[in-house]
Structures are given as structure tokens and as C-alpha cells.
Amino acid sequence: MRDEISELKKIRKNIASIITTNYDRFVEEIFEFQPLIGNDILLSNPYGSVYKIHGCVTNPLKIIITKEDYDKFDSKYELIRAQLLSIFIHNPIVFMGYGIGDENIKSLLKTIFTYVDPNSDDANKIRDNFLLVEHEKESSSHDICEHDIDLEGFSTIRINKIKTDDFKEVYSAISDLTLPISAMDIRKVQNVVKEIYAGGSIKVNITEDLDSLNNNDKIIAIGSAKTIQYQYQTSAEMMGNYFNIIDESNSQILTLINKYTIQKTQYFPVFAFSIIYSNINNIKTFKERQREKVQSAINLISESCKVKHNTIDGILSDTSVTESNKNNAVLWSTFNGGLSLEEVEGYLRGFPDKSDAPYRRILCAYDIKKYGT
């Protein structure tokens, strides 16, 4: 199950949005998407959202669960249904967790093909965008087959279907897609445009050197594509996004490493990155530098920080270690195997300022211990 969830996280970079009838928070916690309930769906950014069309445990009053609730939903929320239909018609859709006879699937298809002639070219394009992944116990098949769905008195619709018990391979296939522009990048751009549209501060800079601009600036570049290039993530930002990159196995973004100038004095974790993206230039040199940097940091740690604790909480509550030395103690225990790497990962994920030197040192030590060979 853990391996399956790990693969599920990796598809985040290639997923625009999720529509679910589940009430729990599993999906938004895994994908870190914004949950949308009820009328919030109408004002939503379709990228990076979880459409919880039957409500959520966080807002019990809006949960749709009884027959009366469903009848009310069908009659009252026409605009929401229209928005969802637009998403279904214009995007590739993977149905998961539903059976072929599920009424939600049938209702959706019936509504779509009320507006689209089932025998038209448009209908064929829509069908090609649909893939139903149906659970079949102990099946390892990943063959895509065509399946006819009888919409009771309306029409028979043919869609693509996989029946399997191995969802991990399905997730891997989605994760391995190389898109010209990832859904993650589109989400970033839309958030920037939304901020500007809402009245964010706008200023004009005329520059011939894009690298001189602050990476937090919102930039519209005018000129030839041959002369304008901009890397949207610096090496420091990549370190801050270390775990997201690993979760998503995002090899595309790691190609930027070959464009960076990484100094000898700079902390940079390359071991995990080199597993995801095997074409990093000078990788042997980078690994040697990383080991040397971490070892140098370890050598400078005072004896008072070399406490024998097997948990980070134990270090943080140890009054013999000063506040300014807590992270040095965590670094020393991480490097010397005193702490579980799972706990160190949690500590790093929750680190308040990922631009701080302590974060970078501990991260590089963690990277060596977890992925070093």
C-alpha cells in the first residue's frame, strides 16, 4: 500500500484537477490541492483543485448523502454540473474507484451525449479522452480494451477500460508522461495571473538581464524566443522543493541542474536527484563535494551537540543543548545514524525556513544517508 501511495504522489505534476464523490480528505492531503465544496466550485481555478461534489467531512452541512440530498443536487446545481461537464469534455479523464455500472458514470455520460451526437467526430474525441480503471481482484493486466455501456433507453456508449488489481503501474504510466507544459507549471502561471487580475502591485522594469530580476517578480517577457530565456526555479528553490520533486519523481525540472552554476562552497543535495534524473553533468564531482561539505560541517560541531538521543524531540527538549545548537545536534545525529531517516524527513518537510543554512546542511546529510551509495 505504501508503494502504491508513493507512486500516486508522483502523478501530481501531471494532474490538473481531481473530481471526487468521497467525503474524506485523503486526496487533497496526498496531492496538496485546494478542496472545493458546493458553490466554491463555480469560482475555482481548475488547476490544482479537488472538486468534492458530494461534500466533505470538514463541512457536514454540505454533505450529499441522502436521496433527498441527491435530488436537490440534481435540480439545484445546474451551473456546477455545467462546469464539471466542461472539464470532462475538454480534458483527458481517468476514472478510478468506480465500477462500470456506477450511476455517477452513467449519469455523466448520458448528460454529455445529450449535447453531443454519439456518432459524431466530437463524440469519438471525447471517448478517446476517457479511461475507466476498474478494480479486478488479483488481476495484473494493464491491457486497454473497449467496453460498451448501456445508458438505458438513451444510447450505447463505447469507452476505454482497464481491469486490474495493480494500480501502481497505472500511476507510474501517468507519472512518466512527458508533457510540453506540466499541469504544475500551469497552476503556477494561473495563480500569478489571478493575483495580478485581483489588483496586485504591478511595476515596469526594462532590463536586458532577466537574471537580475527577483525570482518573486511576476514577469512578462517581450522579445524573440531565441534571445529570451528564463529559468523559473533556482537551485535554492529546488532545495526548498526537494521533497516535492522526489514525491513526484520530477525528472523534467531536474534538467535545470545542468544549467546551474553550483559553487564548491554551496550545499546542494544531488544523490536523490541523480536517481530520478540520470543525466546530471559532473555528478561524481557534485557527490564528492556534497560529502566533503557535510563532513566539514560535522567536524565543526562542538562536543556539547553530540548528544545520544534517538529522537528529534529528545534533542529539542534536552536543556544541555542550547537553542542555537539544536540543529547542529540534529545534523550530528542524522549523519551518525542516531535518528530514523523517516523522522528526519518529517523534520525537514516542516522546517520553517528552507533557505536557512541549518536546513541545507541537514538536508544534504539526509540525502547522503538515504540515497548515497
Secondary structure, DSSP 4 states (H G I P E B T S, - for coil): -HHHHHHHHHGGGG--EEEE---SSHHHHHH-PEEEEGGGGGG--STTEEEETT--TT-GGG---SHHHHHHHHHH-HHHHHHHHHHHHHS-EEEES--TT-HHHHHHHHHHHHHS-TTSHHHHHHHHTEEEEEE-TT------EEEEEE-SSS-EEEEEEEEES-HHHHHHHHHT---SS-HHHHHHHHHHHHHHHTT--------S-GGGS-TTS-----S-TTT----SS-HHHHHHTHHHHHHHT-HHHHGGGGGS---TT-----HHHHHH-TT-TTHHHHHHHHHHHHHHHHHT--GGG----SSHHHHHT-TTS-GGGHHHHHHHHHHTT-S-HHHHHHHHHT-S-TTSHHHHHHHHHHHHHHH--
